[in-house]
Amino acid sequence: MRTKNERLLTVTEAADRLGTSVWFPRRLIAERRITFVKVGRHVRIPEGAVDAMIEAGTVEPIRRPVPRGRRAG
């Protein structure tokens, strides 16, 4: 849910934040996979929606113990 003072990003700003082309956020909007706001004919994406998408897609590394007694080489 969007907070009152949350910044609304343009599609270009959202793409920059995601590190993608503008087509990726446009596709997310078309497929209704991200929250967006229509302001007249303009489309804006709440900053929190982009942050939530990044958080949801973040994969933490698996920490495996290093086997003892094994040598590389």
C-alpha positions as CSV (number, residue, x, y, z in Angstrom):
1,M,0.0,0.0,0.0
2,R,1.3,3.5,-0.9
3,T,2.0,5.9,1.9
4,K,1.0,9.5,1.6
5,N,4.5,10.9,1.1
6,E,5.8,8.1,-1.1
7,R,7.4,9.2,-4.3
8,L,5.8,8.2,-7.6
9,L,8.4,7.2,-10.3
10,T,8.1,7.5,-14.0
11,V,8.5,4.4,-16.1
12,T,12.0,5.6,-17.0
13,E,12.9,6.2,-13.3
14,A,11.6,2.8,-12.4
15,A,13.6,1.2,-15.2
16,D,16.8,3.0,-14.0
17,R,16.2,1.8,-10.4
18,L,15.7,-1.8,-11.6
19,G,18.7,-1.6,-14.0
20,T,16.6,-2.6,-17.0
21,S,15.2,-1.0,-20.2
22,V,11.9,0.8,-20.0
23,W,10.2,-2.2,-21.7
24,F,10.5,-4.3,-18.5
25,P,8.4,-2.0,-16.2
26,R,6.0,-1.3,-19.1
27,R,5.5,-5.1,-19.4
28,L,5.0,-5.4,-15.6
29,I,2.3,-2.7,-15.8
30,A,0.6,-4.4,-18.8
31,E,0.6,-7.8,-17.1
32,R,-0.6,-6.1,-13.8
33,R,2.4,-7.6,-12.0
34,I,3.3,-4.3,-10.3
35,T,1.3,-1.6,-8.5
36,F,0.9,1.6,-10.6
37,V,-1.1,4.8,-10.5
38,K,-2.7,6.5,-13.5
39,V,-2.5,10.3,-13.4
40,G,-4.6,11.3,-16.4
41,R,-2.9,9.6,-19.3
42,H,0.4,9.3,-17.4
43,V,1.5,6.1,-15.5
44,R,3.5,6.3,-12.3
45,I,4.9,3.5,-10.1
46,P,5.1,4.0,-6.4
47,E,8.7,3.8,-5.2
48,G,7.6,1.2,-2.6
49,A,6.3,-1.1,-5.3
50,V,9.7,-1.1,-7.0
51,D,11.4,-1.7,-3.6
52,A,9.0,-4.6,-2.9
53,M,9.7,-6.2,-6.3
54,I,13.5,-6.0,-5.7
55,E,13.0,-7.5,-2.2
56,A,10.8,-10.3,-3.4
57,G,13.3,-11.2,-6.1
58,T,16.3,-11.1,-3.9
59,V,17.9,-14.5,-3.4
60,E,20.2,-15.0,-0.4
61,P,23.4,-17.1,-0.9
62,I,23.5,-20.5,0.7
63,R,26.2,-20.7,3.3
64,R,27.8,-24.2,3.2
65,P,30.5,-25.2,5.5
66,V,33.9,-25.8,3.8
67,P,34.8,-29.5,4.1
68,R,37.9,-30.1,6.1
69,G,40.8,-32.2,4.9
70,R,40.2,-31.5,1.2
71,R,42.6,-29.7,-0.9
72,A,42.1,-27.9,-4.1
73,G,44.1,-29.0,-7.0
